[in-house]
Amino acid sequence: MLISAEKASALLDAIANNNSLGITIIDNEGIIIFRNRGHEEISGISNSDVLGKHFSTINGKGELLEVLKSGIPQLGLPYDTILGTKAVVHRFPLRDKDDRLLGAMSITAFTDVSEMRELLLKYNVLESKVSYYEKEIQRLRGAKYSFRNIVGNSDSIRSVIKLAKKYAITRSPILITGESGTGKELFAHAIHMASPRKSGPFIVINCPSIPKELLESELFGYEPGAFSGAKRNGKAGKFEMANGGTIFLDEISS
């Protein structure tokens, strides 16, 4: 939806008079063509003294000129103002719809960022812990074996491995049959590890160990208060837990 010239002018005026953000725009030759009141107040330099001048005359470091030259944004960088206050600055190139470089802009948030830095540090620590626990959960719930763990050089075993690898990359259910002790679970692990779902959980269910009356709630879970004795918060079913991974129904024919 297009807005009127009057509304556009009002929006630009609001930006120009914003005291919490410092905004500077240079053209593709490095000339300052816009600078709002926020930048004027925090720098102590009048806009009338810098507009129309090259950016290097007011900033010897020339970071915005680097962005103009490289075309690579600089985002979320700490910035110390000449008044000793802390700020966060974003610098990025300006391009038209045909990707032609028009200039560059800097937006500076003039605020004390000490709390922001502390929160960022806590976030990074928390993110590391979450990553660690995710890996631990994956280790505990994931498959333990791959096709490299299947030992055998006979034509029959090589044929079965080849077939298993073929089906591992599909989304179809796979039925593994064989006598007890022939490695059906080993193949189930290996198929999971060779599939696009290998980063997901590998849930093993020993079907004969689940009483018939509990089978539905174990496989599909239940909502809070679904029946007498149900957990207050309900329970996720094994199929839900295996979402994005593999569910192995062991001894399903028993």
C-alpha positions as CSV (number, residue, x, y, z in Angstrom):
1,M,0.0,0.0,0.0
2,L,1.4,3.4,-1.0
3,I,1.3,6.3,1.4
4,S,0.8,9.9,0.6
5,A,3.7,12.4,0.3
6,E,2.4,14.1,3.4
7,K,2.6,10.9,5.5
8,A,6.0,10.1,4.1
9,S,7.2,13.5,5.0
10,A,5.8,13.1,8.6
11,L,7.5,9.7,8.9
12,L,10.9,11.2,7.8
13,D,10.4,14.1,10.1
14,A,9.8,11.7,13.0
15,I,13.0,9.8,12.2
16,A,15.0,13.0,11.9
17,N,13.8,14.2,15.3
18,N,14.3,10.8,17.1
19,N,16.7,11.4,20.0
20,S,17.2,7.7,20.9
21,L,18.6,6.7,17.6
22,G,21.5,8.3,15.7
23,I,21.1,8.0,11.9
24,T,23.6,9.0,9.3
25,I,23.4,8.4,5.6
26,I,26.2,8.9,3.0
27,D,25.9,8.7,-0.8
28,N,28.0,6.5,-3.0
29,E,30.9,9.1,-2.9
30,G,31.0,9.2,0.9
31,I,29.2,12.6,1.2
32,I,26.9,13.0,4.2
33,I,23.4,13.6,2.9
34,F,21.4,12.9,6.0
35,R,22.0,13.1,9.7
36,N,19.3,13.2,12.3
37,R,19.0,15.2,15.6
38,G,19.9,12.1,17.7
39,H,23.3,11.9,16.1
40,E,23.7,15.7,16.3
41,E,23.1,15.7,20.1
42,I,25.2,12.8,21.0
43,S,28.2,13.9,19.0
44,G,28.0,17.5,19.9
45,I,28.6,18.4,16.2
46,S,25.9,20.5,14.5
47,N,24.3,18.9,11.4
48,S,24.8,22.1,9.5
49,D,28.5,21.8,10.0
50,V,28.8,18.3,8.4
51,L,26.0,17.9,5.9
52,G,27.4,18.0,2.4
53,K,30.9,17.1,3.6
54,H,32.8,13.9,3.1
55,F,32.4,11.4,6.0
56,S,36.1,11.2,6.6
57,T,36.2,14.8,7.8
58,I,34.2,14.0,10.9
59,N,35.2,10.4,11.4
60,G,38.9,9.5,11.0
61,K,38.2,5.8,11.4
62,G,35.8,5.7,8.5
63,E,34.0,2.5,9.3
64,L,30.9,3.6,7.3
65,L,33.2,4.2,4.3
66,E,34.5,0.6,4.7
67,V,31.0,-0.6,4.5
68,L,30.4,1.6,1.4
69,K,33.6,0.1,-0.2
70,S,33.1,-3.6,0.7
71,G,29.3,-3.8,0.6
72,I,29.4,-5.9,3.7
73,P,27.2,-4.9,6.7
74,Q,28.6,-4.4,10.2
75,L,25.9,-5.3,12.7
76,G,25.6,-5.0,16.5
77,L,29.0,-3.5,17.2
78,P,29.8,-1.8,20.5
79,Y,30.5,1.9,20.1
80,D,31.9,4.4,22.6
81,T,30.6,8.0,22.0
82,I,32.7,11.1,22.6
83,L,30.6,11.8,25.6
84,G,31.7,8.5,27.2
85,T,28.4,6.7,26.8
86,K,27.9,3.3,25.4
87,A,26.1,2.5,22.2
88,V,25.4,-0.2,19.7
89,V,25.9,0.6,16.0
90,H,24.7,-1.1,12.8
91,R,26.2,-0.1,9.4
92,F,25.0,-1.4,6.1
93,P,25.1,-0.5,2.4
94,L,22.1,1.0,0.6
95,R,21.1,-0.4,-2.8
96,D,18.3,0.2,-5.3
97,K,16.1,-2.5,-6.8
98,D,18.7,-3.2,-9.4
99,D,21.3,-3.8,-6.8
100,R,23.2,-0.6,-7.6
101,L,25.0,0.9,-4.7
102,L,23.4,4.2,-3.6
103,G,25.4,4.8,-0.4
104,A,25.5,3.5,3.2
105,M,23.7,4.1,6.5
106,S,24.6,3.9,10.1
107,I,22.1,3.5,12.9
108,T,23.3,4.0,16.4
109,A,21.3,3.1,19.5
110,F,22.5,5.5,22.3
111,T,22.0,3.5,25.4
112,D,24.0,1.9,28.2
113,V,24.7,-1.6,26.8
114,S,26.3,-3.0,29.9
115,E,23.2,-4.9,30.8
116,M,22.8,-6.0,27.2
117,R,26.4,-7.4,27.2
118,E,25.7,-9.3,30.5
119,L,22.5,-10.8,29.1
120,L,24.3,-11.7,25.9
121,L,27.0,-13.5,28.0
122,K,24.3,-15.4,30.0
123,Y,22.6,-16.3,26.7
124,N,25.8,-17.7,25.2
125,V,26.4,-19.7,28.4
126,L,22.8,-21.0,28.3
127,E,23.1,-21.8,24.6
128,S,26.2,-23.8,25.3
129,K,24.5,-25.8,28.0
130,V,21.4,-26.4,25.9
131,S,23.7,-27.7,23.1
132,Y,25.5,-30.0,25.5
133,Y,22.3,-31.4,26.9
134,E,20.8,-31.9,23.4
135,K,23.9,-33.9,22.5
136,E,23.6,-36.0,25.7
137,I,19.9,-36.7,25.0
138,Q,20.8,-37.6,21.4
139,R,23.5,-39.9,22.7
140,L,21.2,-41.6,25.2
141,R,18.2,-41.9,22.8
142,G,20.1,-42.3,19.5
143,A,21.1,-45.4,17.6
144,K,24.3,-47.1,18.8
145,Y,25.4,-49.0,15.7
146,S,26.0,-48.3,12.0
147,F,26.6,-50.6,9.0
148,R,30.3,-50.6,9.9
149,N,29.4,-52.6,13.0
150,I,27.9,-55.4,11.0
151,V,30.6,-58.0,10.5
152,G,30.3,-60.5,7.6
153,N,31.7,-61.0,4.1
154,S,29.4,-63.6,2.7
155,D,27.3,-62.9,-0.4
156,S,24.1,-63.1,1.6
157,I,25.1,-60.6,4.3
158,R,26.5,-58.1,1.7
159,S,23.2,-58.4,-0.2
160,V,21.1,-57.7,2.9
161,I,23.3,-54.7,3.8
162,K,23.0,-53.3,0.2
163,L,19.2,-53.8,0.4
164,A,19.0,-52.1,3.9
165,K,21.0,-49.1,2.7
166,K,18.6,-48.8,-0.3
167,Y,15.6,-48.7,2.0
168,A,17.3,-46.5,4.6
169,I,16.9,-43.4,2.4
170,T,13.2,-43.9,1.9
171,R,10.3,-42.8,4.1
172,S,8.6,-46.2,4.0
173,P,8.1,-48.5,7.0
174,I,10.6,-51.3,7.0
175,L,9.9,-54.9,8.2
176,I,12.9,-56.8,9.4
177,T,12.4,-60.5,9.8
178,G,14.8,-63.3,10.9
179,E,15.5,-65.8,13.6
180,S,16.3,-64.7,17.2
181,G,19.9,-63.6,17.5
182,T,20.4,-62.9,13.8
183,G,20.9,-59.1,14.4
184,K,17.5,-57.6,13.6
185,E,18.0,-54.8,16.1
186,L,21.5,-54.2,14.9
187,F,20.2,-53.6,11.4
188,A,17.5,-51.3,12.7
189,H,20.1,-49.1,14.3
190,A,22.2,-49.1,11.1
191,I,19.3,-48.2,8.9
192,H,18.5,-45.3,11.2
193,M,22.1,-44.1,11.1
194,A,22.1,-44.3,7.3
195,S,18.8,-42.4,6.9
196,P,18.1,-38.7,6.5
197,R,16.6,-39.0,10.1
198,K,19.9,-40.0,11.7
199,S,20.1,-36.7,13.7
200,G,16.6,-37.4,15.2
201,P,15.8,-39.8,18.1
202,F,15.9,-43.6,17.8
203,I,13.1,-45.0,20.0
204,V,13.1,-48.7,20.8
205,I,9.9,-50.4,22.0
206,N,9.9,-54.0,23.2
207,C,6.3,-54.8,22.2
208,P,5.8,-58.0,24.3
209,S,6.8,-56.1,27.5
210,I,3.8,-53.7,27.2
211,P,0.5,-54.9,28.6
212,K,-2.3,-54.9,26.0
213,E,-4.4,-52.4,28.0
214,L,-1.5,-49.9,28.1
215,L,-0.4,-50.3,24.5
216,E,-2.4,-47.4,23.2
217,S,-1.3,-44.9,25.8
218,E,2.4,-46.0,25.5
219,L,2.4,-45.6,21.7
220,F,0.2,-42.5,21.3
221,G,0.3,-40.9,24.8
222,Y,-2.7,-39.2,26.5
223,E,-4.0,-35.8,27.6
224,P,-4.1,-34.6,31.2
225,G,-6.9,-36.3,33.2
226,A,-7.6,-38.8,30.4
227,F,-8.2,-41.6,32.9
228,S,-7.9,-42.4,36.6
229,G,-4.3,-42.4,37.6
230,A,-3.2,-40.4,34.5
231,K,-0.3,-37.9,35.0
232,R,-1.3,-34.4,35.7
233,N,0.4,-33.0,32.6
234,G,-0.4,-35.9,30.4
235,K,2.2,-38.1,28.6
236,A,3.8,-38.0,25.2
237,G,3.5,-41.2,23.2
238,K,6.5,-43.0,21.8
239,F,5.4,-42.0,18.2
240,E,5.5,-38.4,19.2
241,M,8.9,-38.8,20.9
242,A,10.2,-40.4,17.8
243,N,9.1,-37.5,15.6
244,G,11.8,-36.6,13.1
245,G,13.6,-39.9,13.8
246,T,12.9,-43.6,13.9
247,I,10.7,-45.8,16.0
248,F,11.7,-49.5,16.3
249,L,8.9,-51.9,17.3
250,D,10.9,-54.8,18.5
251,E,9.3,-58.3,18.5
252,I,6.2,-56.8,17.0
253,S,4.9,-60.3,16.0
254,S,5.1,-61.7,19.5
